[in-house]
Amino acid sequence: MNVRNSTHAHGIHVVRDGPREAPPVLLVHGSGASGASWGPVAGLLAGRHDVVRVDLPGCGQSPLAPSYAVPGQAARVAAVLDDLGLRQVVVAGHSSGGYVATSLLAQRPDLVRSLALVSTGPSLGALLPQPWLIRALSAPPLGPLLWRLRSDALIRKGISATTARPVAVPDDAVAELRNIGYRTFREILRENSAYVAERSVPARLAGLGRPVLVVFGAADPRWNPRSAHEYDVVPGVRVEMLPGVGHIPLFEAPEPTSELLLRFAAA
């Protein structure tokens, strides 16, 4: 039976779709976004999986937190999975959500069956010069002003600046992006950068012993698409490139992205 419910636990808003008896999949969003960013993909996965989406602290419908350090966020997510009684979960992270997913695996390997990283930059050296609007929104002097003035149209324009094709952005994803404050967003960005600067994601994953799928848009304007092969050091990793897709396959190519995740989960 397909069921949807939403709850709050451990400072995290949780939305759950799909049959509870099906294999579980956890979806983790990127910086400043929310679980709604996974909406187009979650709907395609929920026919075969118990799909859990989270709003990380300070994002979407989750309250602010005293810290946004990646390991602390992962610990909160682990507590949510414990409360739900879920084990052997396929965990998928989009962009910096992949850092939280990686930290979750490192802390609690008992919870994670396999890991999928979608548009997750492997190292700071892979970061490309950012589109102008993204730079303006993310840093002074324009950032605070644009943040106060941001409209739904500006939010959609900011999202589109990281895509390689026109996208239909769900209304709930736009609405929840309005919930995050500028200072919170900046702190989340700082903590995510600190995590990957301390040690690259491939280096963190190399000895963790779980199947890993890496999905990259071949036209990603945020992270060098060639950097996807930095993950080749992870034993048994699968790297999949999506032609003509930018940084947000969840919106740009939800069907191919979902199919990759379904095949990976079934392997």
DONUVO-129834 format. One record per residue (C-alpha): residue number from 1; z negated, y, x negated. Coordinates in nm, 3 decimals. Each point is the difference from the previous one (the first is absolute). Example, Ala and Ser with C-alpha at 12.3 -4.5 7.8 and 13.67 -1.06 7.14 Angstrom:
2
<site><pos>1</pos><w>-0.780</w><v>-0.450</v><u>-1.230</u></site>
<site><pos>2</pos><w>0.066</w><v>0.344</v><u>-0.137</u></site>
END
This chain:
267
<site><pos>1</pos><w>0.000</w><v>0.000</v><u>0.000</u></site>
<site><pos>2</pos><w>0.097</w><v>0.344</v><u>-0.134</u></site>
<site><pos>3</pos><w>-0.310</w><v>0.224</v><u>0.000</u></site>
<site><pos>4</pos><w>-0.063</w><v>0.354</v><u>-0.127</u></site>
<site><pos>5</pos><w>-0.337</w><v>0.160</v><u>-0.061</u></site>
<site><pos>6</pos><w>-0.144</w><v>0.272</v><u>-0.220</u></site>
<site><pos>7</pos><w>-0.345</w><v>0.035</v><u>-0.151</u></site>
<site><pos>8</pos><w>-0.194</w><v>0.199</v><u>-0.261</u></site>
<site><pos>9</pos><w>-0.201</w><v>-0.174</v><u>-0.271</u></site>
<site><pos>10</pos><w>-0.123</w><v>0.102</v><u>-0.346</u></site>
<site><pos>11</pos><w>0.158</w><v>0.344</v><u>0.038</u></site>
<site><pos>12</pos><w>0.343</w><v>-0.149</v><u>0.071</u></site>
<site><pos>13</pos><w>0.205</w><v>0.007</v><u>0.320</u></site>
<site><pos>14</pos><w>0.160</w><v>-0.339</v><u>0.063</u></site>
<site><pos>15</pos><w>0.289</w><v>-0.094</v><u>0.230</u></site>
<site><pos>16</pos><w>0.071</w><v>-0.367</v><u>0.059</u></site>
<site><pos>17</pos><w>0.318</w><v>-0.142</v><u>0.157</u></site>
<site><pos>18</pos><w>0.132</w><v>-0.348</v><u>0.063</u></site>
<site><pos>19</pos><w>-0.150</w><v>-0.342</v><u>0.078</u></site>
<site><pos>20</pos><w>-0.345</w><v>-0.047</v><u>-0.151</u></site>
<site><pos>21</pos><w>0.073</w><v>-0.363</v><u>-0.084</u></site>
<site><pos>22</pos><w>0.303</w><v>0.094</v><u>-0.212</u></site>
<site><pos>23</pos><w>-0.012</w><v>0.046</v><u>-0.381</u></site>
<site><pos>24</pos><w>-0.148</w><v>0.342</v><u>-0.084</u></site>
<site><pos>25</pos><w>0.186</w><v>0.287</v><u>-0.167</u></site>
<site><pos>26</pos><w>-0.171</w><v>0.320</v><u>-0.115</u></site>
<site><pos>27</pos><w>0.208</w><v>0.319</v><u>-0.028</u></site>
<site><pos>28</pos><w>-0.126</w><v>0.288</v><u>-0.218</u></site>
<site><pos>29</pos><w>0.162</w><v>0.345</v><u>0.011</u></site>
<site><pos>30</pos><w>0.070</w><v>0.250</v><u>-0.279</u></site>
<site><pos>31</pos><w>-0.154</w><v>0.334</v><u>-0.098</u></site>
<site><pos>32</pos><w>-0.092</w><v>0.219</v><u>0.296</u></site>
<site><pos>33</pos><w>0.185</w><v>-0.217</v><u>0.251</u></site>
<site><pos>34</pos><w>-0.158</w><v>-0.241</v><u>0.250</u></site>
<site><pos>35</pos><w>0.045</w><v>-0.346</v><u>0.144</u></site>
<site><pos>36</pos><w>0.253</w><v>0.156</v><u>0.238</u></site>
<site><pos>37</pos><w>0.245</w><v>0.021</v><u>-0.292</u></site>
<site><pos>38</pos><w>0.026</w><v>-0.381</v><u>0.023</u></site>
<site><pos>39</pos><w>0.074</w><v>0.016</v><u>0.375</u></site>
<site><pos>40</pos><w>0.371</w><v>-0.100</v><u>-0.008</u></site>
<site><pos>41</pos><w>-0.077</w><v>-0.293</v><u>-0.231</u></site>
<site><pos>42</pos><w>-0.322</w><v>-0.106</v><u>0.173</u></site>
<site><pos>43</pos><w>0.184</w><v>-0.041</v><u>0.328</u></site>
<site><pos>44</pos><w>0.244</w><v>-0.239</v><u>-0.163</u></site>
<site><pos>45</pos><w>-0.271</w><v>-0.200</v><u>-0.176</u></site>
<site><pos>46</pos><w>-0.234</w><v>-0.033</v><u>0.299</u></site>
<site><pos>47</pos><w>0.205</w><v>-0.272</v><u>0.168</u></site>
<site><pos>48</pos><w>-0.095</w><v>-0.243</v><u>-0.276</u></site>
<site><pos>49</pos><w>-0.313</w><v>0.149</v><u>-0.157</u></site>
<site><pos>50</pos><w>-0.341</w><v>0.143</v><u>0.070</u></site>
<site><pos>51</pos><w>0.080</w><v>0.349</v><u>-0.134</u></site>
<site><pos>52</pos><w>-0.285</w><v>0.223</v><u>-0.115</u></site>
<site><pos>53</pos><w>0.071</w><v>0.367</v><u>-0.082</u></site>
<site><pos>54</pos><w>-0.261</w><v>0.231</v><u>-0.149</u></site>
<site><pos>55</pos><w>-0.037</w><v>0.375</v><u>-0.033</u></site>
<site><pos>56</pos><w>-0.155</w><v>0.048</v><u>-0.342</u></site>
<site><pos>57</pos><w>-0.296</w><v>0.242</v><u>-0.025</u></site>
<site><pos>58</pos><w>0.091</w><v>0.361</v><u>0.077</u></site>
<site><pos>59</pos><w>0.338</w><v>-0.101</v><u>0.145</u></site>
<site><pos>60</pos><w>0.126</w><v>-0.047</v><u>0.355</u></site>
<site><pos>61</pos><w>-0.295</w><v>-0.068</v><u>0.230</u></site>
<site><pos>62</pos><w>-0.247</w><v>-0.089</v><u>-0.278</u></site>
<site><pos>63</pos><w>-0.280</w><v>0.242</v><u>-0.091</u></site>
<site><pos>64</pos><w>-0.041</w><v>0.176</v><u>-0.333</u></site>
<site><pos>65</pos><w>-0.168</w><v>-0.185</v><u>-0.286</u></site>
<site><pos>66</pos><w>-0.212</w><v>0.116</v><u>-0.293</u></site>
<site><pos>67</pos><w>0.250</w><v>-0.158</v><u>-0.241</u></site>
<site><pos>68</pos><w>0.363</w><v>-0.110</v><u>0.015</u></site>
<site><pos>69</pos><w>-0.003</w><v>-0.210</v><u>-0.315</u></site>
<site><pos>70</pos><w>0.236</w><v>-0.294</v><u>0.039</u></site>
<site><pos>71</pos><w>-0.259</w><v>-0.276</v><u>-0.065</u></site>
<site><pos>72</pos><w>-0.233</w><v>0.153</v><u>0.259</u></site>
<site><pos>73</pos><w>0.277</w><v>0.010</v><u>0.260</u></site>
<site><pos>74</pos><w>0.082</w><v>-0.363</v><u>-0.076</u></site>
<site><pos>75</pos><w>-0.366</w><v>-0.097</v><u>0.042</u></site>
<site><pos>76</pos><w>-0.002</w><v>0.159</v><u>0.347</u></site>
<site><pos>77</pos><w>0.314</w><v>-0.193</v><u>0.094</u></site>
<site><pos>78</pos><w>-0.162</w><v>-0.321</v><u>-0.124</u></site>
<site><pos>79</pos><w>-0.301</w><v>0.068</v><u>0.224</u></site>
<site><pos>80</pos><w>0.236</w><v>0.042</v><u>0.297</u></site>
<site><pos>81</pos><w>0.165</w><v>-0.335</v><u>-0.072</u></site>
<site><pos>82</pos><w>-0.342</w><v>-0.161</v><u>-0.032</u></site>
<site><pos>83</pos><w>-0.100</w><v>0.140</v><u>0.340</u></site>
<site><pos>84</pos><w>0.321</w><v>-0.135</v><u>0.154</u></site>
<site><pos>85</pos><w>-0.061</w><v>-0.340</v><u>-0.159</u></site>
<site><pos>86</pos><w>0.340</w><v>0.001</v><u>-0.168</u></site>
<site><pos>87</pos><w>0.084</w><v>-0.195</v><u>-0.316</u></site>
<site><pos>88</pos><w>0.323</w><v>-0.092</v><u>-0.178</u></site>
<site><pos>89</pos><w>0.157</w><v>0.327</v><u>0.108</u></site>
<site><pos>90</pos><w>0.349</w><v>0.113</v><u>-0.101</u></site>
<site><pos>91</pos><w>-0.062</w><v>0.360</v><u>-0.111</u></site>
<site><pos>92</pos><w>0.281</w><v>0.256</v><u>-0.009</u></site>
<site><pos>93</pos><w>-0.039</w><v>0.353</v><u>-0.137</u></site>
<site><pos>94</pos><w>0.248</w><v>0.285</v><u>0.025</u></site>
<site><pos>95</pos><w>0.016</w><v>0.246</v><u>-0.290</u></site>
<site><pos>96</pos><w>-0.356</w><v>0.071</v><u>-0.120</u></site>
<site><pos>97</pos><w>-0.124</w><v>-0.241</v><u>0.267</u></site>
<site><pos>98</pos><w>0.111</w><v>-0.257</v><u>-0.255</u></site>
<site><pos>99</pos><w>-0.276</w><v>0.125</v><u>-0.231</u></site>
<site><pos>100</pos><w>-0.263</w><v>-0.068</v><u>0.266</u></site>
<site><pos>101</pos><w>0.157</w><v>-0.340</v><u>0.065</u></site>
<site><pos>102</pos><w>-0.005</w><v>-0.081</v><u>-0.373</u></site>
<site><pos>103</pos><w>-0.363</w><v>0.105</v><u>-0.030</u></site>
<site><pos>104</pos><w>-0.086</w><v>-0.210</v><u>0.306</u></site>
<site><pos>105</pos><w>0.150</w><v>-0.306</v><u>-0.168</u></site>
<site><pos>106</pos><w>-0.184</w><v>0.072</v><u>-0.326</u></site>
<site><pos>107</pos><w>-0.336</w><v>0.038</v><u>0.179</u></site>
<site><pos>108</pos><w>0.032</w><v>-0.266</v><u>0.267</u></site>
<site><pos>109</pos><w>0.257</w><v>-0.267</v><u>-0.086</u></site>
<site><pos>110</pos><w>-0.159</w><v>-0.218</v><u>0.268</u></site>
<site><pos>111</pos><w>0.148</w><v>0.231</v><u>0.264</u></site>
<site><pos>112</pos><w>0.358</w><v>0.029</v><u>-0.130</u></site>
<site><pos>113</pos><w>0.263</w><v>-0.272</v><u>0.023</u></site>
<site><pos>114</pos><w>0.289</w><v>0.207</v><u>-0.135</u></site>
<site><pos>115</pos><w>0.094</w><v>0.361</v><u>-0.068</u></site>
<site><pos>116</pos><w>0.306</w><v>0.206</v><u>0.098</u></site>
<site><pos>117</pos><w>0.055</w><v>0.345</v><u>-0.154</u></site>
<site><pos>118</pos><w>0.252</w><v>0.230</v><u>0.168</u></site>
<site><pos>119</pos><w>0.109</w><v>0.308</v><u>-0.201</u></site>
<site><pos>120</pos><w>-0.315</w><v>-0.025</v><u>-0.214</u></site>
<site><pos>121</pos><w>0.046</w><v>0.185</v><u>-0.328</u></site>
<site><pos>122</pos><w>-0.101</w><v>-0.231</v><u>-0.286</u></site>
<site><pos>123</pos><w>-0.102</w><v>0.265</v><u>-0.255</u></site>
<site><pos>124</pos><w>-0.014</w><v>0.378</v><u>-0.032</u></site>
<site><pos>125</pos><w>0.301</w><v>-0.008</v><u>-0.232</u></site>
<site><pos>126</pos><w>0.212</w><v>-0.122</v><u>0.292</u></site>
<site><pos>127</pos><w>-0.064</w><v>0.314</v><u>0.206</u></site>
<site><pos>128</pos><w>0.311</w><v>0.212</v><u>0.048</u></site>
<site><pos>129</pos><w>0.012</w><v>0.382</v><u>0.035</u></site>
<site><pos>130</pos><w>-0.109</w><v>0.045</v><u>0.359</u></site>
<site><pos>131</pos><w>0.207</w><v>0.166</v><u>0.277</u></site>
<site><pos>132</pos><w>-0.081</w><v>0.371</v><u>0.029</u></site>
<site><pos>133</pos><w>-0.169</w><v>-0.022</v><u>0.339</u></site>
<site><pos>134</pos><w>-0.227</w><v>-0.284</v><u>-0.114</u></site>
<site><pos>135</pos><w>-0.106</w><v>0.203</v><u>-0.304</u></site>
<site><pos>136</pos><w>-0.062</w><v>0.305</v><u>0.216</u></site>
<site><pos>137</pos><w>-0.213</w><v>-0.191</v><u>0.250</u></site>
<site><pos>138</pos><w>-0.200</w><v>-0.179</v><u>-0.267</u></site>
<site><pos>139</pos><w>-0.118</w><v>0.281</v><u>-0.227</u></site>
<site><pos>140</pos><w>-0.093</w><v>0.368</v><u>-0.020</u></site>
<site><pos>141</pos><w>0.103</w><v>0.269</v><u>0.055</u></site>
<site><pos>142</pos><w>0.213</w><v>-0.096</v><u>0.302</u></site>
<site><pos>143</pos><w>-0.179</w><v>-0.321</v><u>0.093</u></site>
<site><pos>144</pos><w>-0.304</w><v>0.146</v><u>0.181</u></site>
<site><pos>145</pos><w>0.215</w><v>0.251</v><u>0.191</u></site>
<site><pos>146</pos><w>0.265</w><v>-0.253</v><u>0.105</u></site>
<site><pos>147</pos><w>-0.277</w><v>-0.242</v><u>0.098</u></site>
<site><pos>148</pos><w>-0.154</w><v>0.253</v><u>0.239</u></site>
<site><pos>149</pos><w>0.339</w><v>0.089</v><u>0.148</u></site>
<site><pos>150</pos><w>0.146</w><v>-0.348</v><u>0.014</u></site>
<site><pos>151</pos><w>0.176</w><v>-0.088</v><u>0.323</u></site>
<site><pos>152</pos><w>0.134</w><v>-0.332</v><u>0.121</u></site>
<site><pos>153</pos><w>0.342</w><v>0.115</v><u>-0.122</u></site>
<site><pos>154</pos><w>-0.134</w><v>0.072</v><u>-0.350</u></site>
<site><pos>155</pos><w>-0.177</w><v>-0.337</v><u>-0.012</u></site>
<site><pos>156</pos><w>0.323</w><v>-0.176</v><u>0.096</u></site>
<site><pos>157</pos><w>0.188</w><v>0.201</v><u>-0.262</u></site>
<site><pos>158</pos><w>-0.255</w><v>-0.099</v><u>-0.263</u></site>
<site><pos>159</pos><w>0.038</w><v>-0.367</v><u>0.088</u></site>
<site><pos>160</pos><w>0.378</w><v>0.028</v><u>-0.006</u></site>
<site><pos>161</pos><w>-0.016</w><v>0.153</v><u>-0.349</u></site>
<site><pos>162</pos><w>-0.100</w><v>-0.343</v><u>-0.132</u></site>
<site><pos>163</pos><w>0.262</w><v>-0.203</v><u>0.187</u></site>
<site><pos>164</pos><w>0.361</w><v>-0.071</v><u>-0.084</u></site>
<site><pos>165</pos><w>0.128</w><v>-0.016</v><u>0.358</u></site>
<site><pos>166</pos><w>-0.084</w><v>0.156</v><u>0.336</u></site>
<site><pos>167</pos><w>-0.313</w><v>-0.150</v><u>0.152</u></site>
<site><pos>168</pos><w>-0.169</w><v>-0.010</v><u>0.338</u></site>
<site><pos>169</pos><w>-0.363</w><v>0.085</v><u>-0.072</u></site>
<site><pos>170</pos><w>-0.235</w><v>-0.130</v><u>0.272</u></site>
<site><pos>171</pos><w>-0.187</w><v>0.274</v><u>0.184</u></site>
<site><pos>172</pos><w>-0.337</w><v>-0.164</v><u>-0.067</u></site>
<site><pos>173</pos><w>0.070</w><v>-0.002</v><u>-0.374</u></site>
<site><pos>174</pos><w>0.068</w><v>0.375</v><u>0.012</u></site>
<site><pos>175</pos><w>-0.307</w><v>0.069</v><u>0.214</u></site>
<site><pos>176</pos><w>-0.229</w><v>-0.192</v><u>-0.234</u></site>
<site><pos>177</pos><w>0.139</w><v>0.173</v><u>-0.307</u></site>
<site><pos>178</pos><w>-0.125</w><v>0.325</v><u>0.156</u></site>
<site><pos>179</pos><w>-0.356</w><v>-0.136</v><u>-0.012</u></site>
<site><pos>180</pos><w>-0.037</w><v>0.002</v><u>-0.378</u></site>
<site><pos>181</pos><w>-0.126</w><v>0.312</v><u>-0.173</u></site>
<site><pos>182</pos><w>0.155</w><v>0.150</v><u>-0.312</u></site>
<site><pos>183</pos><w>-0.306</w><v>-0.054</v><u>-0.221</u></site>
<site><pos>184</pos><w>-0.031</w><v>-0.361</v><u>0.114</u></site>
<site><pos>185</pos><w>0.367</w><v>-0.061</v><u>-0.069</u></site>
<site><pos>186</pos><w>-0.030</w><v>0.150</v><u>-0.349</u></site>
<site><pos>187</pos><w>-0.306</w><v>-0.214</v><u>-0.078</u></site>
<site><pos>188</pos><w>0.177</w><v>-0.315</v><u>0.116</u></site>
<site><pos>189</pos><w>0.297</w><v>0.084</v><u>-0.223</u></site>
<site><pos>190</pos><w>-0.233</w><v>0.057</v><u>-0.297</u></site>
<site><pos>191</pos><w>-0.178</w><v>-0.331</v><u>0.048</u></site>
<site><pos>192</pos><w>0.325</w><v>-0.193</v><u>0.040</u></site>
<site><pos>193</pos><w>0.138</w><v>0.156</v><u>-0.319</u></site>
<site><pos>194</pos><w>-0.322</w><v>-0.082</v><u>-0.185</u></site>
<site><pos>195</pos><w>0.022</w><v>-0.364</v><u>0.108</u></site>
<site><pos>196</pos><w>0.352</w><v>-0.055</v><u>-0.129</u></site>
<site><pos>197</pos><w>-0.060</w><v>0.213</v><u>-0.311</u></site>
<site><pos>198</pos><w>-0.296</w><v>-0.218</v><u>-0.097</u></site>
<site><pos>199</pos><w>0.213</w><v>-0.315</v><u>0.011</u></site>
<site><pos>200</pos><w>0.346</w><v>-0.073</v><u>0.137</u></site>
<site><pos>201</pos><w>0.034</w><v>-0.203</v><u>0.318</u></site>
<site><pos>202</pos><w>0.203</w><v>-0.280</v><u>-0.167</u></site>
<site><pos>203</pos><w>-0.267</w><v>-0.034</v><u>-0.269</u></site>
<site><pos>204</pos><w>-0.269</w><v>-0.023</v><u>0.268</u></site>
<site><pos>205</pos><w>0.191</w><v>-0.268</v><u>0.189</u></site>
<site><pos>206</pos><w>0.117</w><v>-0.212</v><u>-0.293</u></site>
<site><pos>207</pos><w>-0.310</w><v>-0.217</v><u>-0.015</u></site>
<site><pos>208</pos><w>-0.106</w><v>-0.009</v><u>0.365</u></site>
<site><pos>209</pos><w>0.194</w><v>-0.313</v><u>0.091</u></site>
<site><pos>210</pos><w>0.143</w><v>0.087</v><u>0.341</u></site>
<site><pos>211</pos><w>0.361</w><v>0.012</v><u>0.120</u></site>
<site><pos>212</pos><w>0.134</w><v>0.356</v><u>-0.017</u></site>
<site><pos>213</pos><w>0.300</w><v>0.154</v><u>0.176</u></site>
<site><pos>214</pos><w>0.126</w><v>0.341</v><u>-0.114</u></site>
<site><pos>215</pos><w>0.235</w><v>0.193</v><u>0.231</u></site>
<site><pos>216</pos><w>0.167</w><v>0.319</v><u>-0.117</u></site>
<site><pos>217</pos><w>0.260</w><v>0.230</v><u>0.147</u></site>
<site><pos>218</pos><w>0.289</w><v>0.020</v><u>-0.244</u></site>
<site><pos>219</pos><w>0.022</w><v>0.377</v><u>0.070</u></site>
<site><pos>220</pos><w>-0.374</w><v>0.080</v><u>-0.014</u></site>
<site><pos>221</pos><w>-0.033</w><v>0.370</v><u>-0.094</u></site>
<site><pos>222</pos><w>-0.371</w><v>-0.025</v><u>-0.089</u></site>
<site><pos>223</pos><w>-0.017</w><v>-0.299</v><u>-0.234</u></site>
<site><pos>224</pos><w>0.278</w><v>-0.111</v><u>-0.232</u></site>
<site><pos>225</pos><w>0.148</w><v>-0.303</v><u>0.179</u></site>
<site><pos>226</pos><w>0.060</w><v>-0.170</v><u>-0.336</u></site>
<site><pos>227</pos><w>-0.375</w><v>0.002</v><u>-0.052</u></site>
<site><pos>228</pos><w>-0.028</w><v>-0.280</v><u>0.258</u></site>
<site><pos>229</pos><w>0.079</w><v>-0.233</v><u>-0.289</u></site>
<site><pos>230</pos><w>-0.319</w><v>0.103</v><u>-0.178</u></site>
<site><pos>231</pos><w>-0.149</w><v>-0.257</v><u>0.237</u></site>
<site><pos>232</pos><w>0.198</w><v>-0.277</v><u>-0.172</u></site>
<site><pos>233</pos><w>-0.307</w><v>-0.063</v><u>-0.218</u></site>
<site><pos>234</pos><w>-0.182</w><v>-0.139</v><u>0.305</u></site>
<site><pos>235</pos><w>0.047</w><v>-0.380</v><u>0.004</u></site>
<site><pos>236</pos><w>0.225</w><v>-0.113</v><u>0.286</u></site>
<site><pos>237</pos><w>0.058</w><v>0.350</v><u>0.140</u></site>
<site><pos>238</pos><w>0.293</w><v>0.063</v><u>0.235</u></site>
<site><pos>239</pos><w>0.169</w><v>0.340</v><u>-0.025</u></site>
<site><pos>240</pos><w>0.224</w><v>0.105</v><u>0.289</u></site>
<site><pos>241</pos><w>0.212</w><v>0.319</v><u>0.005</u></site>
<site><pos>242</pos><w>0.116</w><v>0.159</v><u>0.325</u></site>
<site><pos>243</pos><w>0.337</w><v>0.175</v><u>-0.053</u></site>
<site><pos>244</pos><w>0.027</w><v>0.357</v><u>0.127</u></site>
<site><pos>245</pos><w>-0.371</w><v>0.019</v><u>0.084</u></site>
<site><pos>246</pos><w>-0.246</w><v>0.258</v><u>-0.130</u></site>
<site><pos>247</pos><w>-0.378</w><v>0.003</v><u>-0.024</u></site>
<site><pos>248</pos><w>-0.081</w><v>-0.099</v><u>0.360</u></site>
<site><pos>249</pos><w>0.166</w><v>-0.332</v><u>0.090</u></site>
<site><pos>250</pos><w>-0.247</w><v>-0.022</v><u>0.290</u></site>
<site><pos>251</pos><w>0.202</w><v>0.271</v><u>0.175</u></site>
<site><pos>252</pos><w>0.336</w><v>-0.027</v><u>-0.175</u></site>
<site><pos>253</pos><w>0.047</w><v>-0.377</v><u>0.018</u></site>
<site><pos>254</pos><w>-0.273</w><v>-0.157</v><u>0.215</u></site>
<site><pos>255</pos><w>0.199</w><v>-0.312</v><u>0.089</u></site>
<site><pos>256</pos><w>0.096</w><v>-0.101</v><u>-0.357</u></site>
<site><pos>257</pos><w>-0.351</w><v>0.088</v><u>-0.120</u></site>
<site><pos>258</pos><w>-0.158</w><v>-0.209</v><u>0.276</u></site>
<site><pos>259</pos><w>0.230</w><v>-0.292</v><u>-0.076</u></site>
<site><pos>260</pos><w>-0.101</w><v>0.007</v><u>-0.367</u></site>
<site><pos>261</pos><w>-0.367</w><v>0.004</v><u>0.098</u></site>
<site><pos>262</pos><w>0.042</w><v>-0.280</v><u>0.255</u></site>
<site><pos>263</pos><w>0.176</w><v>-0.224</v><u>-0.253</u></site>
<site><pos>264</pos><w>-0.261</w><v>0.079</v><u>-0.262</u></site>
<site><pos>265</pos><w>-0.286</w><v>-0.072</v><u>0.238</u></site>
<site><pos>266</pos><w>0.157</w><v>-0.332</v><u>0.101</u></site>
<site><pos>267</pos><w>0.058</w><v>-0.117</v><u>-0.357</u></site>
END
